[in-house]
């Protein structure tokens, strides 16, 4: 959550990114258990969700 907040600067957007990451990890959990480094995979998912939030911001300026 802290990493997402530092990247996004907003509690709401950080929470959105983390929630989406959690959902995606849970969907892939059985496959992730077979991976050598599931933590890296989860970090990659979070980073991609942060990018998605940045893109969403650009389409919908506040």
C-alpha positions in Angstrom: 0.0 0.0 0.0 2.8 2.4 0.9 4.6 1.8 -2.4 1.3 2.4 -4.4 0.7 5.6 -2.4 4.2 6.8 -3.1 3.7 6.2 -6.8 0.2 7.6 -7.0 0.0 10.2 -4.2 -3.6 9.4 -3.4 -5.0 7.0 -0.7 -8.0 6.2 -2.9 -5.9 5.4 -6.0 -3.4 3.4 -4.0 -6.2 1.4 -2.5 -7.7 0.8 -5.9 -4.4 -0.5 -7.3 -3.8 -2.7 -4.3 -7.3 -4.1 -4.4 -7.0 -4.9 -8.1 -3.7 -6.5 -7.5 -5.1 -8.7 -4.7 -8.0 -9.8 -7.0 -5.6 -10.7 -9.7 -3.3 -12.6 -7.3 -6.2 -14.5 -5.9 -7.4 -15.5 -9.4 -3.9 -16.8 -10.2 -3.0 -18.2 -6.8 -3.0 -21.9 -7.7 -0.6 -21.2 -10.6 1.5 -18.8 -8.4 2.1 -21.5 -5.8 4.0 -23.4 -8.5 6.2 -20.5 -9.4 9.8 -20.1 -8.1 9.3 -16.5 -7.1 5.6 -15.6 -6.6 6.5 -12.4 -4.8 8.1 -10.9 -7.9 5.1 -11.9 -9.9 2.8 -10.1 -7.4 5.1 -7.0 -7.5 4.8 -7.0 -11.3 1.0 -7.1 -11.1 1.0 -4.2 -8.7 3.3 -2.1 -10.9 1.0 -2.8 -13.9 -2.0 -1.7 -11.9 -0.3 1.5 -10.9 0.4 2.2 -14.6 -3.3 1.5 -15.3 -4.3 4.1 -12.7 -1.9 6.6 -14.3 -3.4 6.0 -17.7 -6.9 6.3 -16.3 -5.9 9.7 -14.8 -4.8 11.0 -18.2 -8.1 10.1 -19.8 -10.2 11.6 -17.0 -8.4 14.7 -15.6 -9.7 15.9 -12.3 
